[in-house]
Amino acid sequence: MLAVINYGVFLGLVCVHTIFAAVMTRFFRLRLDTQAGWIGYSLGLSPILLFISTLVVTGGLGLGPNLGSPLVVFAVLIGLPVALGMTIDLLYVAQPEDVELPQR
């Protein structure tokens, strides 16, 4: 039963990280006035915040399964959600040019 809970927490964390990465990518695409600056921020800031979240949940709280290698944890809990989040934002959400922002 404990293994089922650990894998459920693991899949939940992957889903939350993916949503978080998609929202951060969207925020950077809308707010930055540069052509490709959002890519740098999305690939630079998102993994740092996902890493902190991973440390808190899997290390501090002790939740999630033992994946064996830190590289696997990094790839599955940080790399995969960043890639999926950016893909979701680029393919399934309206382009920033189509979104009207409030005037400052």
Residue frames as a rotation matrix with the C-alpha (Angstrom) as fourth column:
MET 1
0.564 0.826 0.000 0.00
0.826 -0.564 0.000 0.00
0.000 0.000 -1.000 0.00
LEU 2
0.408 -0.491 -0.769 2.86
0.191 -0.778 0.598 2.36
-0.893 -0.391 -0.224 0.77
ALA 3
-0.652 -0.668 0.359 4.35
0.457 0.032 0.889 1.79
-0.605 0.744 0.284 -2.69
VAL 4
-0.054 0.726 0.686 1.06
0.974 -0.114 0.198 2.80
0.221 0.678 -0.700 -4.31
ILE 5
0.810 0.328 -0.487 1.00
0.484 -0.843 0.237 6.01
-0.333 -0.428 -0.841 -2.28
ASN 6
-0.035 -0.921 -0.389 4.64
0.189 -0.388 0.902 6.75
-0.981 -0.042 0.187 -3.16
TYR 7
-0.720 -0.217 0.660 4.01
0.657 0.095 0.748 6.31
-0.225 0.971 0.074 -6.88
GLY 8
0.353 0.897 0.267 0.83
0.920 -0.384 0.076 8.37
0.171 0.219 -0.961 -6.65
VAL 9
0.638 -0.230 -0.735 2.77
0.237 -0.849 0.472 11.20
-0.732 -0.476 -0.488 -5.02
PHE 10
-0.457 -0.880 0.127 5.43
0.326 -0.034 0.945 10.81
-0.827 0.473 0.303 -7.70
LEU 11
-0.440 0.365 0.820 2.93
0.887 0.036 0.460 11.07
0.139 0.930 -0.339 -10.58
GLY 12
0.678 0.700 -0.225 1.18
0.733 -0.667 0.133 13.95
-0.057 -0.256 -0.965 -8.86
LEU 13
0.272 -0.680 -0.681 4.48
0.190 -0.656 0.731 15.78
-0.943 -0.328 -0.049 -8.51
VAL 14
-0.705 -0.485 0.518 5.25
0.567 0.054 0.822 15.26
-0.426 0.873 0.237 -12.20
CYS 15
0.030 0.814 0.580 1.81
0.947 -0.209 0.244 16.67
0.320 0.542 -0.777 -13.11
VAL 16
0.780 0.237 -0.579 2.15
0.492 -0.803 0.335 19.67
-0.386 -0.546 -0.743 -10.79
HIS 17
-0.170 -0.926 -0.337 5.65
0.248 -0.371 0.895 20.38
-0.954 0.069 0.293 -12.12
THR 18
-0.589 0.007 0.808 4.36
0.806 0.087 0.586 20.21
-0.066 0.996 -0.057 -15.70
ILE 19
0.508 0.833 0.220 1.56
0.822 -0.545 0.166 22.68
0.258 0.096 -0.961 -14.96
PHE 20
0.616 -0.346 -0.708 3.96
0.320 -0.712 0.626 24.95
-0.720 -0.612 -0.328 -13.12
ALA 21
-0.505 -0.853 0.131 6.44
0.425 -0.114 0.898 24.90
-0.751 0.509 0.420 -16.02
ALA 22
-0.283 0.487 0.826 3.65
0.928 -0.080 0.365 25.64
0.244 0.870 -0.429 -18.53
VAL 23
0.771 0.603 -0.202 2.40
0.636 -0.730 0.250 28.58
0.004 -0.322 -0.947 -16.46
MET 24
0.269 -0.752 -0.602 5.91
0.234 -0.555 0.798 29.98
-0.934 -0.356 0.027 -16.02
THR 25
-0.642 -0.479 0.598 6.61
0.662 0.046 0.748 29.66
-0.386 0.876 0.288 -19.74
ARG 26
0.148 0.800 0.581 3.36
0.919 -0.329 0.218 31.41
0.366 0.502 -0.784 -20.52
PHE 27
0.764 0.106 -0.636 4.13
0.466 -0.772 0.432 34.20
-0.445 -0.627 -0.640 -18.05
PHE 28
-0.191 -0.932 -0.308 7.54
0.258 -0.350 0.900 34.80
-0.947 0.092 0.307 -19.60
ARG 29
-0.565 0.018 0.825 6.15
0.824 0.067 0.563 34.74
-0.045 0.998 -0.052 -23.14
LEU 30
0.455 0.844 0.284 3.52
0.833 -0.516 0.201 37.34
0.316 0.145 -0.938 -22.26
ARG 31
0.852 -0.024 -0.523 5.63
0.340 -0.735 0.587 39.66
-0.398 -0.678 -0.618 -20.14
LEU 32
-0.125 -0.978 -0.169 8.99
0.349 -0.203 0.915 39.77
-0.929 0.055 0.367 -21.91
ASP 33
0.692 0.405 -0.597 9.28
-0.288 -0.604 -0.743 42.08
-0.662 0.687 -0.302 -24.90
THR 34
-0.324 -0.894 -0.309 12.21
-0.752 0.045 0.658 40.24
-0.574 0.446 -0.687 -26.47
GLN 35
0.114 0.317 -0.942 12.10
-0.907 0.421 0.032 37.78
0.406 0.850 0.335 -29.34
ALA 36
0.277 -0.089 -0.957 13.69
0.021 0.996 -0.086 34.83
0.961 0.004 0.278 -27.52
GLY 37
-0.515 -0.500 0.696 14.26
-0.629 -0.331 -0.703 36.06
0.582 -0.801 -0.144 -23.96
TRP 38
0.385 0.758 0.526 11.43
-0.923 0.306 0.235 33.92
0.017 -0.576 0.817 -22.68
ILE 39
0.700 -0.192 -0.688 13.36
-0.068 0.941 -0.333 30.81
0.711 0.280 0.645 -23.73
GLY 40
-0.377 -0.926 0.013 16.31
-0.023 -0.005 -1.000 31.73
0.926 -0.377 -0.019 -21.51
TYR 41
-0.472 0.264 0.841 14.10
-0.860 -0.347 -0.374 32.52
0.193 -0.900 0.391 -18.56
SER 42
0.624 0.780 -0.040 11.98
-0.762 0.620 0.187 29.40
0.170 -0.086 0.982 -19.04
LEU 43
0.610 -0.465 -0.641 15.03
0.172 0.868 -0.466 27.15
0.773 0.174 0.610 -19.29
GLY 44
-0.462 -0.862 0.210 16.86
0.012 -0.242 -0.970 28.98
0.887 -0.445 0.123 -16.50
LEU 45
-0.588 0.263 0.765 14.31
-0.777 -0.445 -0.445 29.79
0.223 -0.856 0.466 -13.81
SER 46
0.463 0.867 -0.187 11.82
-0.782 0.498 0.374 26.96
0.417 -0.027 0.908 -14.18
PRO 47
0.315 -0.355 -0.880 14.32
0.186 0.933 -0.309 24.14
0.931 -0.066 0.360 -13.45
ILE 48
-0.758 -0.608 0.238 15.65
-0.086 -0.268 -0.960 25.98
0.647 -0.747 0.150 -10.39
LEU 49
-0.354 0.704 0.616 12.19
-0.933 -0.314 -0.177 26.31
0.069 -0.637 0.768 -8.87
LEU 50
0.636 0.546 -0.546 11.29
-0.541 0.819 0.188 22.74
0.550 0.176 0.816 -9.80
PHE 51
-0.172 -0.791 -0.587 14.54
0.157 0.566 -0.809 21.55
0.972 -0.232 0.027 -8.20
ILE 52
-0.817 -0.077 0.572 13.65
-0.499 -0.404 -0.767 23.34
0.290 -0.911 0.292 -4.96
SER 53
0.191 0.967 0.171 10.17
-0.976 0.168 0.139 21.80
0.106 -0.194 0.975 -5.04
THR 54
0.485 -0.088 -0.870 11.68
-0.191 0.960 -0.203 18.37
0.853 0.265 0.449 -5.66
LEU 55
-0.612 -0.782 -0.120 14.05
0.012 0.143 -0.990 18.78
0.791 -0.607 -0.079 -2.73
VAL 56
-0.582 0.445 0.680 11.25
-0.810 -0.387 -0.440 19.80
0.067 -0.808 0.586 -0.40
VAL 57
0.453 0.889 -0.075 8.82
-0.883 0.458 0.104 17.05
0.127 0.019 0.992 -1.37
THR 58
0.683 -0.170 -0.711 11.15
-0.065 0.955 -0.291 14.10
0.728 0.245 0.641 -1.88
GLY 59
-0.352 -0.911 -0.215 13.88
0.243 0.133 -0.961 15.06
0.904 -0.391 0.174 0.58
GLY 60
-0.783 0.015 0.621 12.29
-0.511 -0.585 -0.630 17.11
0.354 -0.811 0.466 3.33
LEU 61
0.111 0.925 0.365 8.95
-0.990 0.136 -0.045 15.33
-0.091 -0.356 0.930 3.43
GLY 62
-0.689 -0.507 0.517 10.37
-0.487 0.853 0.188 11.94
-0.537 -0.122 -0.835 2.37
LEU 63
0.379 0.890 0.255 7.64
-0.267 0.369 -0.890 11.25
-0.886 0.270 0.378 -0.16
GLY 64
0.566 -0.084 -0.820 8.00
-0.824 -0.013 -0.567 9.45
0.037 0.996 -0.077 -3.48
PRO 65
0.979 -0.175 0.100 9.69
0.173 0.985 0.026 6.24
-0.103 -0.008 0.995 -4.59
ASN 66
0.181 -0.980 -0.081 13.42
-0.226 -0.122 0.966 5.56
-0.957 -0.157 -0.244 -4.67
LEU 67
0.930 0.204 -0.305 14.41
-0.317 0.029 -0.948 5.97
-0.185 0.978 0.092 -8.33
GLY 68
0.741 -0.651 0.165 17.98
0.641 0.759 0.113 4.85
-0.199 0.022 0.980 -7.75
SER 69
-0.314 -0.896 0.313 19.96
0.949 -0.303 0.084 7.63
0.020 0.323 0.946 -9.38
PRO 70
-0.158 0.216 -0.963 19.96
0.329 -0.908 -0.258 11.42
-0.931 -0.358 0.072 -8.95
LEU 71
-0.918 -0.211 -0.335 20.20
-0.237 -0.385 0.892 11.73
-0.317 0.898 0.304 -12.74
VAL 72
-0.669 0.743 0.038 16.94
0.612 0.520 0.596 9.81
0.423 0.422 -0.802 -13.18
VAL 73
-0.005 0.654 -0.756 15.24
0.886 -0.348 -0.307 12.01
-0.464 -0.672 -0.578 -10.59
PHE 74
-0.464 -0.241 -0.853 16.49
-0.044 -0.955 0.295 15.15
-0.885 0.174 0.432 -12.34
ALA 75
-0.996 0.040 -0.073 15.39
-0.071 0.063 0.995 13.88
0.045 0.997 -0.060 -15.76
VAL 76
-0.501 0.856 -0.123 11.93
0.724 0.493 0.482 12.73
0.473 0.153 -0.867 -14.68
LEU 77
0.198 0.630 -0.751 10.99
0.945 -0.327 -0.025 15.38
-0.262 -0.705 -0.660 -12.12
ILE 78
0.024 -0.222 -0.975 12.63
0.079 -0.972 0.223 18.42
-0.997 -0.082 -0.006 -13.73
GLY 79
-0.845 -0.475 -0.245 13.59
-0.192 -0.159 0.968 17.81
-0.499 0.865 0.043 -17.38
LEU 80
-0.718 0.626 0.304 10.39
0.684 0.553 0.476 16.06
0.129 0.550 -0.825 -18.46
PRO 81
0.206 0.862 -0.463 8.01
0.857 -0.387 -0.340 18.62
-0.472 -0.327 -0.819 -16.89
VAL 82
-0.173 -0.313 -0.934 9.94
-0.125 -0.934 0.336 21.57
-0.977 0.174 0.122 -18.37
ALA 83
-0.978 -0.209 -0.022 9.83
-0.058 0.171 0.984 19.99
-0.201 0.963 -0.179 -21.82
LEU 84
-0.463 0.876 0.133 6.14
0.877 0.431 0.212 19.08
0.128 0.215 -0.968 -21.52
GLY 85
0.143 0.518 -0.843 5.22
0.644 -0.696 -0.318 22.47
-0.752 -0.497 -0.433 -20.06
MET 86
-0.497 -0.385 -0.778 6.93
-0.305 -0.762 0.572 24.39
-0.813 0.521 0.261 -22.86
THR 87
-0.975 0.161 0.156 5.35
0.215 0.473 0.855 22.09
0.064 0.866 -0.495 -25.45
ILE 88
-0.159 0.971 -0.178 1.87
0.968 0.119 -0.219 22.57
-0.192 -0.207 -0.959 -23.99
ASP 89
0.112 0.183 -0.977 2.32
0.244 -0.958 -0.152 26.34
-0.963 -0.222 -0.152 -23.98
LEU 90
-0.689 -0.482 -0.542 3.70
-0.359 -0.422 0.832 26.48
-0.630 0.768 0.117 -27.52
LEU 91
-0.974 0.227 -0.013 1.24
0.112 0.531 0.840 24.10
0.197 0.817 -0.542 -29.15
TYR 92
-0.391 0.890 -0.236 -2.03
0.832 0.451 0.323 24.29
0.394 -0.070 -0.917 -27.25
VAL 93
0.107 0.386 -0.916 -2.33
0.708 -0.677 -0.202 27.86
-0.698 -0.627 -0.346 -25.94
ALA 94
0.874 0.308 0.376 -3.01
0.485 -0.591 -0.644 30.99
0.024 0.745 -0.666 -27.99
GLN 95
-0.062 -0.936 0.346 -0.02
0.860 -0.226 -0.457 32.94
0.506 0.269 0.819 -29.22
PRO 96
-0.327 -0.131 -0.936 0.99
0.790 -0.582 -0.194 36.00
-0.519 -0.803 0.294 -27.13
GLU 97
-0.999 -0.044 0.022 0.20
0.049 -0.799 0.600 38.30
-0.009 0.600 0.800 -30.04
ASP 98
-0.393 0.919 -0.031 -3.45
0.246 0.138 0.960 37.21
0.886 0.369 -0.280 -29.81
VAL 99
0.090 0.381 -0.920 -3.72
0.981 0.127 0.148 37.99
0.173 -0.916 -0.362 -26.08
GLU 100
0.232 0.052 0.971 -4.61
0.116 -0.993 0.026 41.51
0.966 0.107 -0.237 -25.00
LEU 101
-0.359 -0.425 -0.831 -2.82
0.890 0.113 -0.443 42.75
0.282 -0.898 0.338 -21.89
PRO 102
0.721 0.610 -0.327 -4.12
0.685 -0.698 0.208 45.59
-0.102 -0.374 -0.922 -19.73
GLN 103
0.385 -0.555 0.737 -2.47
0.236 -0.713 -0.660 48.97
0.892 0.429 -0.143 -20.27
ARG 104
-0.206 -0.572 -0.794 0.04
0.944 0.097 -0.316 50.13
0.258 -0.814 0.520 -17.69
